[in-house]
Amino acid sequence: MAIGYARKLAVIALSIRPAGGAQPTTAITQQGLRWLWDSAGGTGIPAFWRESTAGLVRLDTEVFGYLAIEDSDLHAAMTAGKRSAQVQLALDAAAAQGVALPDHDGVVLVIAGIATIDGGKTVGSLGGRMLPVALFDQQGQHDFLAHEVGHVIGLEHPFRQSFTRYVNGEYGDPTCIMSAMTYGDLAPAPTRALTPVPGCGVAATSNLWSAAGPGPSPATLWRHCGEYPAAPPWVQLLPVDPKPTPVTLCAPSSTRAGTRLAVIPTGAMAPAPGYYTVEYRPAIGWDSVLSRQAGIGDTAGCAGLVVHRIVDIGTSAQYGFPRTQAVEYVDTIPIPVGGRVTWYNSTFVVRVAENAVTADGAIAVELAEYTPASVWARLTLEVVETAVTRTPDQVVTVPMMGPSCTPTQYTTEIVDTSLTLRATGLAHGLTDPSFTYAVNGIELAGTTSASSPARSGTLHVQATVDVPTGYRQSERQVQWLEVRYTVTGAGAGAGGTLATVLELEPPTGFGLITFEVTITAADAEWSAESGSTAHVATRAWQLPAQAEIDRASCLRPIKDALEDATLEPGGFEIVEGVDWKDPTAQQLGRLLVGVRRLAEASPWQARELLERAADQLGVAAADLVIMRDHLASG
């Protein structure tokens, strides 16, 4: 579901107790429930979305509850198990109480007296309709509640790929409520405590008051609105390589009508269009948490002009990826206290002066093609395998998901790979530039020029590592690695380019390691930057080649059945009518081709479907991913 500008949500609150038990104690009373969720009020979660977007996102809520339910089995089930199962049980209980949702767009479920072990967003069925649902107990912080409601209305997580705790930097944007899991581990975090409101019905000791975050980034709102990639009235879409263009950007919470997001196409069209965006985020209203002072280093979390890009992130080798057209935080440009600031990358330039801020919450900037156009930096990454060792290991049973296939045993192989990650940095239009490399945010000591001799050393970097623990099993860790490197000048190339080469030798036996390499080329007047990310596998458990041959033969009947498969209208209706105990080739093929098509429009719905199907079939979700990829390949 793509975000529009108005959404009708049902807030269903259940007070569940075991048979003969006392009514649960509520940290949020009936009055507090309406204070927190009633869209007609001036406070609470609907007010957060209205105020932080100047009315762009409007939530029309209908509050049901508390509905008192006395059921020992339901009470026990709501304290354990998966989020999706808990949600469906609660929705069924609400339906039994007469709750009907004929025209609602989503559901907020609030459970009193039970601490859910897996609160957050999922999907569920009520009255024959599949709806996005956020599941909460009464312990959630304000930013967590606002974040999950963002998922219900169609928003997804932004990224910052230099953030290493989550794969590809998920939750890494320090300026957006949709990163409320971590905000990129920014210190101090861009959150603030709220002052309890006397008499509102929410206890002053409630965890609700402990943390509120920033509003949603306008870049996130645009990416997931119904008009994307077209420009709605609050978005100004510039051409590729724009000539100097004055733009007045309104703060997200400003009541002034006008542009809230400037968009600059990168010119790339494959595999999808790419964009940079610029938004104005002063430290006012909900964005008052963006008040960190800009220092010499990272400006993330500061108030100012925030730059994002929209780009495909991740690879098909990672579960749930790639995320197509994802929002990634790039940088924050603090507003100058004197003079003028010029920020640029290889696509465009932003110029802002100290007196650019207006009294009604806007700022005047100039956006233009990067000047001089002849100055640029490029970085390319290449993985060169130097040695591969295969060692027979554990015997595994592989489910073969064709209609006439049975599980088959194979002896897996541990594959250890020694490799070199070669980064070639190019610069053009600079006079005898110095090159500075950084790996996962750690700079190499010293600089290199195109004529520098080779120098070697050891770099200690923090990296996300998927450590294999068996066939198709791994444990994600963040580790400090000792990486040997050699960097050397590579001389002059065609057209006046100057080059250097960095070679990294990661330690073997660690698994899948994520490296983000950046390069800065600078002379006395100009500088240019470039970066790229590589995922290198130094150890993996693999099946022998015969397993893939066997798997392909099992999939052949399903692929044949796909010729007649059709996708029903809607999102989750494609799973209806499947006999989960003994799915036919056509039923399973229909499901998976539908998931593949759905993934292009709504990746989170596709992931939900795969997990649901895998749970019903008794197989790993990753097995269905592989099968989906086989279907996609023809």
Secondary structure, 3 states (H helix, E strand, C coil): CCECCEEEEEEEEEEEECCCCCCCCCCECHHHHHHHHCCCCCCCHHHHHHHHCCCCCEEEEEEEEEEEEECHHHHHHCCCCCHHHHHHHHHHHHHHCCCCCCCCCEEEEEEECCCCCCCEEEEEEECCEEEEEEEECCCCCHHHHHHHHHHHCCCCCCECCCCCCCHHHECCCCCCHHHCCCHHHCCCCCCECCCCCCCCCECCCCHHHHCECCCCCHHHHHHCECCCCCCCCCEEECCCCCCCEEEEEECCCCCCCCECEEEEECCCCCCCCCEEEEEEECCCHHHHHCCCCCCCCCCCCCCEEEEEEEEEECCCCCCCCCEEEEEEEEEEECCCCCCEEEEECCCEEEEEECCCECCCCEEEEEEEECCCCCCEEEEEEEEEEEEEEEEEEEEEEECCCCCCCCCEEEEEEEEEEEEEEEEEEEEECCCCCEEEEEECCEECCCCECCCCCCEEEEEEEEEEEEEEEECCEEEEEEEEEEEEEEEEEEEECHHHCEEEEEEEECCCCCCEEEEEEEEEEECCCCEEEEEEEEEEECEEEECCHHHHHHHHHHHHHHHHHHHHCCCCCCCHHHHCCCCCCCCCHHHHHHHHHHHHHHHHHCHHHHHHHHHHHHHHHCCCHHHHHHHHHHHHCC
